[in-house]
Amino acid sequence: MSSDRSPNQQVRGSVRGWGRTFEALANRRFRLLWLGTLLTFGAGQMTLVVRPWLAFEISGSAFSLGLVAAAQGVPMVLASPFGGVAADRLSKRTVILISQAVLMAVSAVVAALIVLDLVEVWHLAVLALVHGTTIPFNVPVRQSYIPVLVDRRGLGNAVALQSSGRNLNQVLAPSLGGLLLAWSPAVAFLAIVALHLMAMGMALRLPAAKPAQAAGKGMVGELSTGFRYVLGSPFITTLILMATLAAVLGMPYLQLLAVFQKQVLEVGPRELGFMFSAAGAGALTGSLLVASFSRIADRGYPQLLAGIAFGVGLVLFAQSPIYEISLVLLFLIGMAAQSY
């Protein structure tokens, strides 16, 4: 059956459709936040590649690599509740600027240590500790900024664009990090510094958002209220336990890719970046699949199947000695993990 619309009308409708997809970016203030977040997540994804590679390169020890990863991961978990409270009670722009400056300084110190040929594993562990403590005060505040900058009608579109930027970074930024590592580790860390610096420039142009009015409970009182709410809901408690199980027993595979890259697959840092990008491309695909089949995903079985696929994929990847097969498996692992 032919369409009643003329070709010109169809083209205009298509353009308007794409315009609705990126509608929130027409808001200048949100566009600044989105670009700054894009740069920040890009820096984070590059750090995920270059820091574990450097730790393993200078030590030759998977234990040292795990130590550096734990130094970042543990404070991220412990500081997250405080980051959420800071997002509500403190000036959002100030929190973003300070946290961004700290993240930039961490990468600048690593770059300086590399240039001076002084870098050691304990340096990386201490700096990873600072990095992991700072991240929970940057990301939640960026998320909480969205309702301040966008009206209720455009909120869903803005949140989706923020998420798509993060997923896009999982594909592109690791490859860039791997290519820069192949050139020079110092250059890779200086590129991360530049990304954080540009993100700070974006944040400086954001409007000052007033902190939410405190309910008289204080920070400790608000944290206690949050924990009581979670513990009082078996459904939310179960979801958090499921997420924690995958995060603790599954997601550290990303930190160990540097070991597989050198000792198992015997490829260079450029190929390591492609390994991270394969997992990122799978994660992007997984998020699109869940969005496309959201009604099916509302039931519990798809999540259970995705969790099983995540675990099976990790087992198969651990047995693969062939780089190309490992890339395919990493794509499937990323897709299952994101779907879960």
Solvent accessible surface area in square Angstrom, and as a share of the most:
residue,aa,sasa,rsa
1,M,244,1.09
2,S,98,0.63
3,S,67,0.43
4,D,150,0.78
5,R,115,0.42
6,S,48,0.31
7,P,103,0.65
8,N,102,0.52
9,Q,79,0.35
10,Q,77,0.34
11,V,93,0.53
12,R,126,0.46
13,G,18,0.17
14,S,60,0.39
15,V,98,0.56
16,R,135,0.49
17,G,24,0.23
18,W,162,0.57
19,G,43,0.42
20,R,150,0.55
21,T,64,0.37
22,F,93,0.39
23,E,65,0.29
24,A,6,0.05
25,L,33,0.16
26,A,89,0.69
27,N,48,0.25
28,R,120,0.44
29,R,97,0.35
30,F,0,0.00
31,R,94,0.34
32,L,9,0.05
33,L,0,0.00
34,W,43,0.15
35,L,60,0.30
36,G,1,0.01
37,T,5,0.03
38,L,46,0.23
39,L,33,0.17
40,T,8,0.05
41,F,40,0.17
42,G,5,0.05
43,A,0,0.00
44,G,26,0.25
45,Q,31,0.14
46,M,1,0.00
47,T,6,0.03
48,L,34,0.17
49,V,0,0.00
50,V,0,0.00
51,R,8,0.03
52,P,6,0.04
53,W,27,0.10
54,L,8,0.04
55,A,0,0.00
56,F,7,0.03
57,E,76,0.34
58,I,68,0.34
59,S,43,0.27
60,G,49,0.47
61,S,37,0.24
62,A,47,0.36
63,F,160,0.67
64,S,18,0.11
65,L,2,0.01
66,G,30,0.29
67,L,87,0.43
68,V,3,0.02
69,A,20,0.15
70,A,50,0.39
71,A,18,0.14
72,Q,31,0.14
73,G,31,0.29
74,V,83,0.48
75,P,13,0.08
76,M,61,0.27
77,V,108,0.62
78,L,121,0.60
79,A,11,0.09
80,S,53,0.34
81,P,44,0.28
82,F,88,0.37
83,G,0,0.00
84,G,32,0.30
85,V,11,0.06
86,A,1,0.01
87,A,4,0.03
88,D,72,0.37
89,R,67,0.24
90,L,88,0.44
91,S,37,0.24
92,K,16,0.07
93,R,73,0.27
94,T,67,0.39
95,V,15,0.08
96,I,0,0.00
97,L,34,0.17
98,I,107,0.55
99,S,5,0.03
100,Q,0,0.00
101,A,34,0.26
102,V,50,0.28
103,L,0,0.00
104,M,41,0.18
105,A,50,0.38
106,V,5,0.03
107,S,4,0.03
108,A,39,0.30
109,V,67,0.39
110,V,0,0.00
111,A,3,0.02
112,A,47,0.37
113,L,28,0.14
114,I,32,0.16
115,V,104,0.60
116,L,113,0.56
117,D,127,0.66
118,L,99,0.49
119,V,24,0.14
120,E,91,0.41
121,V,29,0.16
122,W,151,0.53
123,H,30,0.13
124,L,0,0.00
125,A,15,0.12
126,V,75,0.43
127,L,23,0.11
128,A,0,0.00
129,L,89,0.44
130,V,58,0.33
131,H,7,0.03
132,G,0,0.00
133,T,59,0.34
134,T,15,0.09
135,I,27,0.13
136,P,6,0.04
137,F,58,0.24
138,N,0,0.00
139,V,42,0.24
140,P,39,0.25
141,V,0,0.00
142,R,5,0.02
143,Q,80,0.36
144,S,30,0.19
145,Y,0,0.00
146,I,1,0.01
147,P,76,0.48
148,V,68,0.39
149,L,4,0.02
150,V,14,0.08
151,D,90,0.47
152,R,212,0.77
153,R,187,0.68
154,G,9,0.08
155,L,52,0.26
156,G,54,0.52
157,N,36,0.19
158,A,0,0.00
159,V,66,0.38
160,A,59,0.46
161,L,10,0.05
162,Q,5,0.02
163,S,38,0.24
164,S,50,0.32
165,G,4,0.04
166,R,97,0.35
167,N,6,0.03
168,L,78,0.39
169,N,15,0.08
170,Q,43,0.19
171,V,33,0.19
172,L,107,0.53
173,A,7,0.06
174,P,1,0.00
175,S,21,0.14
176,L,83,0.41
177,G,0,0.00
178,G,0,0.00
179,L,83,0.41
180,L,24,0.12
181,L,5,0.03
182,A,59,0.46
183,W,183,0.64
184,S,29,0.19
185,P,33,0.21
186,A,12,0.10
187,V,41,0.24
188,A,0,0.00
189,F,1,0.01
190,L,94,0.47
191,A,27,0.21
192,I,0,0.00
193,V,23,0.13
194,A,45,0.35
195,L,30,0.15
196,H,4,0.02
197,L,102,0.51
198,M,97,0.43
199,A,0,0.00
200,M,36,0.16
201,G,31,0.30
202,M,42,0.19
203,A,1,0.01
204,L,110,0.55
205,R,134,0.49
206,L,3,0.02
207,P,39,0.25
208,A,66,0.51
209,A,7,0.06
210,K,183,0.78
211,P,58,0.36
212,A,63,0.49
213,Q,175,0.78
214,A,57,0.44
215,A,79,0.61
216,G,76,0.73
217,K,109,0.46
218,G,29,0.28
219,M,73,0.33
220,V,119,0.68
221,G,21,0.20
222,E,42,0.19
223,L,26,0.13
224,S,42,0.27
225,T,49,0.29
226,G,35,0.34
227,F,111,0.46
228,R,156,0.57
229,Y,145,0.55
230,V,38,0.22
231,L,132,0.66
232,G,62,0.60
233,S,26,0.17
234,P,107,0.67
235,F,145,0.60
236,I,47,0.24
237,T,35,0.20
238,T,69,0.40
239,L,70,0.35
240,I,81,0.41
241,L,115,0.57
242,M,58,0.26
243,A,60,0.46
244,T,64,0.37
245,L,109,0.54
246,A,20,0.15
247,A,52,0.41
248,V,96,0.55
249,L,135,0.67
250,G,6,0.05
251,M,70,0.31
252,P,56,0.35
253,Y,22,0.08
254,L,30,0.15
255,Q,36,0.16
256,L,68,0.34
257,L,0,0.00
258,A,2,0.02
259,V,19,0.11
260,F,41,0.17
261,Q,6,0.03
262,K,92,0.39
263,Q,111,0.49
264,V,61,0.35
265,L,16,0.08
266,E,141,0.63
267,V,37,0.21
268,G,25,0.24
269,P,29,0.18
270,R,107,0.39
271,E,32,0.14
272,L,0,0.00
273,G,0,0.00
274,F,71,0.30
275,M,0,0.00
276,F,7,0.03
277,S,13,0.08
278,A,17,0.13
279,A,7,0.05
280,G,3,0.03
281,A,30,0.23
282,G,0,0.00
283,A,7,0.05
284,L,49,0.24
285,T,44,0.25
286,G,0,0.00
287,S,26,0.17
288,L,106,0.53
289,L,77,0.38
290,V,56,0.32
291,A,73,0.56
292,S,83,0.54
293,F,111,0.46
294,S,57,0.37
295,R,211,0.77
296,I,92,0.47
297,A,38,0.29
298,D,121,0.62
299,R,165,0.60
300,G,54,0.52
301,Y,167,0.63
302,P,43,0.27
303,Q,49,0.22
304,L,100,0.50
305,L,117,0.58
306,A,14,0.11
307,G,21,0.21
308,I,97,0.49
309,A,50,0.39
310,F,10,0.04
311,G,34,0.33
312,V,79,0.46
313,G,8,0.08
314,L,34,0.17
315,V,93,0.54
316,L,92,0.46
317,F,5,0.02
318,A,50,0.39
319,Q,134,0.60
320,S,9,0.06
321,P,94,0.59
322,I,84,0.43
323,Y,33,0.13
324,E,112,0.50
325,I,84,0.43
326,S,0,0.00
327,L,44,0.22
328,V,89,0.51
329,L,21,0.10
330,L,0,0.00
331,F,66,0.27
332,L,79,0.39
333,I,0,0.00
334,G,4,0.04
335,M,44,0.20
336,A,11,0.08
337,A,22,0.17
338,Q,64,0.28
339,S,33,0.22
340,Y,55,0.21
